[in-house]
Amino acid sequence: MNPIRQTIHFDKKLIDKDAQKVVKTLNQVGHEAYLVGGCIRDLLVGQKPKDFDIATSATPEQVHKTFKRSRLIGKRFRLVHIMFSSRKYIEVATFRSGKVKNTRNGAILRDNFYGTLREDAFRRDFSVNGLYYDIEKSQVIDYVDGLEAINSSEIRMIGNPAERFKEDPVRMIRAIRFKVKLDAKIDPKISISITKHAYLLANIPAARLYDECIKLFHNEKSFEVFEQLLKFGLLKYLFRQTKETSFINKTLINTSKRIKNRKTVTPAFLFAVFLWGAQNKRFNELNKKKKSRILTMNQASEDVISKQTEQVLMPRWLSNRVKDIWLMQYQLENCSQKKAKELIAHPRFRMAYDFLVLRSESINPELAERAKYWNQLQH
C-alpha cells in the first residue's frame, strides 16, 4: 500500500528551528527522518504546535551518537531526548514495527522492535496523529487516512479500539483530549470501547497519569475536557474523590481564560480545587474528635492527598502548595486587620486569595464581602 503524499508548504515560522536542524542532521548522516504526529495535526488545522516530535530510521543508539547533547530514556519505549536548553528538548523515536511484547491482559510490555516508516504509521494510535512531514520535499505522508480524518473532523482509531485501549489505556484519555481540542466527533466504535474499557485506567502508574492530567486541564478548553471525562466515566479513574461543582466549573473556565491571556497557571491550584470538597468532608469527619483546628486540618489534608496519589502522582512541591492554599482559607476568612499585611506577604497568598475569590463566585457567595475586603487591601 502506497501512502498519499500531499505537497503542503507550511509557514516556516511555525516550524521549530531546532526540530528542523535535527531532521536535517539525521538526513545528512544517511537516515530517514520526519516530523510526526501532533505537530503535523496542529499545523494542518491552523494551530501553532507546542511540541515537535521526530520519527527516524536511525536506532536510539545511532541518534544518541549523532547528537552530543542527548540522552537515552525509557525501557518500554526507547527514545532519545536531544537537549537544546535546560527546559527544551526534541524527542526522537525510531520507526517501530507492529510487533510488541504484551502482558496477558494485552498491555504493551515492550515496544522496541524497529521497523519501516509504513509499519510505524500503523502502530500509532489515532489517524489524526499518524501523519509525517518530509521537510526537504514539503510533503505530508499519509498511510492511515489521517488527512481525510482531519478534513472530516473525526477521531478514528488506527486498528481495533478495544485492542489498542488494552495495549495502552491512556489512549482513552488522549481520545477525549483530541476530541475537545479539535472540536471533532469521536468514531462510535471508540465511544463504545471507552465506556467498556474505562476500568483499565486503574492499572496505569500514578506518575504517568500526572503528566496526562496536566495536558488535559492546562489548555484553552479545560472545562469541556472535564465534561467529556464525566460523560465517558473516566474522571473517577483520575480523581475518584472529585464531584462536579460550580466551583470546579468556574475554576476551569478561569484557567482557560488565563491560558488564552498568556497568564501563568499551576497544577497545584487545580488539584486544590478538585480536592477541596473531599478535604472539607474529611475535615468534618475528623472534627468530631474535638482536636485543635490546625491539627485536624493537617490530618484531613494528608488523608485526601494520600488517597489521590494512589491514582495520580502529586509531587511533594505540589502537595505542599495545595495544603498551603487550603490552610490559608480559614485565615483569609477570619484574619484580623492587624495580621493582614503579614498574610499578604506569604508566598502563597495570591493563589489562596484567587481560590477564595472563585469560592465566593460559586459555592460560597457569603464570602463575597471578604473577597472584596482582600482585594481593596492589596490596592
KENU-346672 format. One line per 4 residues: number of its first residue (from 1); their letters; for each residue x, y, z of C-alpha. Coordinates in steps of 0.5 Angstrom, whole numbers. Layout:
REM residues N
NUM) A) X Y Z | ...
END
This chain:
REM residues 379
1) MNPI) 0 0 0 | 3 7 -2 | 2 13 2 | -2 19 0
5) RQTI) 4 24 -1 | 1 31 -1 | 5 38 -2 | 4 43 3
9) HFDK) 8 49 5 | 7 51 12 | 10 57 14 | 17 56 16
13) KLID) 16 61 22 | 11 56 25 | 16 50 25 | 21 50 31
17) KDAQ) 28 51 28 | 31 46 33 | 27 41 30 | 29 42 23
21) KVVK) 36 42 25 | 35 35 28 | 32 33 22 | 37 35 17
25) TLNQ) 43 33 21 | 40 26 21 | 38 26 14 | 46 28 12
29) VGHE) 49 22 16 | 44 18 12 | 38 16 16 | 31 18 14
33) AYLV) 28 23 19 | 21 26 19 | 17 31 24 | 11 27 26
37) GGCI) 4 27 30 | 1 32 34 | 5 38 31 | 3 36 24
41) RDLL) -4 35 26 | -4 42 29 | 0 46 23 | -6 43 19
45) VGQK) -12 46 23 | -8 52 23 | -6 52 31 | 1 53 33
49) PKDF) 5 47 35 | 7 47 42 | 12 41 41 | 15 38 35
53) DIAT) 17 30 35 | 21 27 30 | 21 19 28 | 27 16 24
57) SATP) 30 10 21 | 36 11 26 | 36 7 32 | 36 10 39
61) EQVH) 44 9 40 | 45 12 33 | 41 18 35 | 45 19 41
65) KTFK) 52 18 38 | 50 23 33 | 48 29 38 | 53 30 44
69) RSRL) 47 34 48 | 43 28 48 | 40 22 53 | 37 16 52
73) IGKR) 31 15 56 | 25 9 57 | 25 2 58 | 18 0 55
77) FRLV) 19 5 49 | 27 7 48 | 27 14 46 | 32 20 45
81) HIMF) 32 27 48 | 36 32 45 | 37 38 49 | 37 45 47
85) SSRK) 37 48 54 | 35 46 61 | 28 46 59 | 28 45 52
89) YIEV) 29 38 48 | 27 35 42 | 24 28 42 | 26 23 37
93) ATFR) 23 16 36 | 26 10 32 | 21 7 27 | 17 2 31
97) SGKV) 15 -5 27 | 8 -8 29 | 11 -13 34 | 10 -11 41
101) KNTR) 11 -15 47 | 5 -16 51 | 2 -18 58 | -3 -23 59
105) NGAI) -8 -17 59 | -6 -14 53 | -2 -8 55 | 5 -7 52
109) LRDN) 11 -9 56 | 16 -7 51 | 16 -4 44 | 23 -4 42
113) FYGT) 22 -8 35 | 24 -3 30 | 21 -3 23 | 20 2 17
117) LRED) 16 8 16 | 10 5 14 | 10 0 20 | 11 6 25
121) AFRR) 5 9 22 | 0 3 23 | 3 2 30 | 1 10 32
125) DFSV) -6 11 36 | -11 16 32 | -11 17 25 | -10 25 26
129) NGLY) -3 23 30 | -1 18 24 | 2 24 19 | 9 25 18
133) YDIE) 12 31 14 | 18 31 10 | 22 38 11 | 26 37 4
137) KSQV) 20 36 0 | 15 40 4 | 10 33 3 | 5 31 8
141) IDYV) 6 23 8 | -1 19 10 | -1 12 11 | -7 12 15
145) DGLE) -12 17 12 | -10 22 17 | -11 28 12 | -19 25 11
149) AINS) -20 25 18 | -18 32 20 | -22 34 14 | -28 31 17
153) SEIR) -26 33 24 | -27 26 27 | -22 22 32 | -21 15 29
157) MIGN) -17 9 32 | -12 6 28 | -14 -1 29 | -19 -4 33
161) PAER) -20 1 39 | -21 -5 44 | -14 -8 43 | -11 -1 42
165) FKED) -14 1 49 | -12 -6 52 | -5 -4 50 | -5 3 53
169) PVRM) -11 5 57 | -8 12 57 | -10 13 49 | -18 13 52
173) IRAI) -16 20 56 | -12 22 49 | -18 21 45 | -22 26 50
177) RFKV) -17 31 49 | -16 31 42 | -24 31 41 | -24 37 45
181) KLDA) -18 40 42 | -20 39 35 | -28 40 36 | -28 34 33
185) KIDP) -33 28 34 | -31 21 36 | -32 15 32 | -38 11 35
189) KISI) -33 5 36 | -28 9 40 | -34 11 45 | -37 4 46
193) SITK) -30 2 47 | -28 7 52 | -34 6 56 | -33 -1 56
197) HAYL) -25 -1 58 | -25 5 62 | -23 1 68 | -17 -1 65
201) LANI) -14 6 67 | -14 4 74 | -7 0 72 | -3 6 70
205) PAAR) 2 8 74 | 0 15 78 | 7 18 76 | 5 17 68
209) LYDE) -2 20 70 | 0 26 73 | 3 29 66 | -3 27 63
213) CIKL) -7 31 67 | -3 37 66 | -4 36 59 | -12 35 60
217) FHNE) -13 41 64 | -8 46 62 | -11 49 56 | -16 53 53
221) KSFE) -22 48 53 | -21 45 60 | -28 46 62 | -30 42 56
225) VFEQ) -25 36 58 | -28 36 65 | -35 35 62 | -33 30 57
229) LLKF) -29 26 62 | -35 26 67 | -39 24 61 | -35 18 59
233) GLLK) -34 15 66 | -26 17 66 | -26 22 71 | -27 17 77
237) YLFR) -20 14 75 | -16 20 76 | -20 24 81 | -25 19 85
241) QTKE) -26 24 91 | -28 29 86 | -35 31 85 | -37 36 80
245) TSFI) -39 43 83 | -40 50 81 | -33 52 84 | -29 47 79
249) NKTL) -33 49 73 | -32 57 75 | -24 55 76 | -23 51 70
253) INTS) -27 57 65 | -22 62 69 | -16 57 68 | -17 57 60
257) KRIK) -18 65 60 | -11 65 64 | -8 61 59 | -11 65 53
261) NRKT) -9 71 56 | -2 68 57 | -2 69 64 | 1 63 69
265) VTPA) -2 57 71 | 0 52 76 | -3 45 77 | -3 46 85
269) FLFA) -9 51 84 | -13 46 80 | -11 40 85 | -13 44 91
273) VFLW) -20 46 87 | -21 39 85 | -20 36 92 | -23 42 96
277) GAQN) -30 38 97 | -26 32 99 | -22 36 104 | -28 39 107
281) KRFN) -31 32 108 | -25 29 111 | -24 35 116 | -32 35 118
285) ELNK) -31 27 120 | -24 29 124 | -27 35 127 | -32 31 131
289) KKKS) -26 28 136 | -25 36 138 | -18 36 137 | -15 43 135
293) RILT) -17 46 128 | -10 46 125 | -8 39 127 | -15 37 124
297) MNQA) -14 41 118 | -7 38 117 | -9 31 118 | -15 32 113
301) SEDV) -11 35 108 | -6 29 109 | -11 24 108 | -14 27 102
305) ISKQ) -7 28 99 | -5 21 100 | -12 18 97 | -11 22 91
309) TEQV) -3 20 90 | -6 13 89 | -9 15 83 | -5 21 80
313) LMPR) 2 23 83 | 3 29 87 | 10 31 87 | 12 34 94
317) WLSN) 12 41 92 | 5 41 89 | 2 37 95 | 6 43 100
321) RVKD) 3 48 96 | -4 45 96 | -4 45 103 | -2 52 104
325) IWLM) -8 54 100 | -13 50 104 | -10 52 111 | -10 60 109
329) QYQL) -17 60 107 | -19 60 115 | -14 65 116 | -17 69 110
333) ENCS) -24 68 112 | -22 70 120 | -16 74 120 | -16 81 123
337) QKKA) -13 87 120 | -7 87 125 | -5 81 122 | -7 82 114
341) KELI) 0 85 112 | 3 79 115 | -1 74 111 | -1 79 104
345) AHPR) 7 78 105 | 6 70 105 | 9 67 98 | 2 63 97
349) FRMA) -2 69 99 | -4 70 91 | -6 63 90 | -10 63 96
353) YDFL) -13 69 95 | -15 67 88 | -18 61 91 | -22 65 96
357) VLRS) -25 69 90 | -27 63 86 | -31 60 92 | -34 67 93
361) ESIN) -37 67 86 | -39 60 86 | -40 55 92 | -39 61 98
365) PELA) -43 67 96 | -43 69 103 | -35 70 102 | -36 76 97
369) ERAK) -35 82 102 | -29 78 105 | -26 77 98 | -28 85 97
373) YWNQ) -24 87 103 | -18 83 101 | -18 86 94 | -18 93 97
377) LQH) -13 92 102 | -8 90 96 | -9 96 93
END
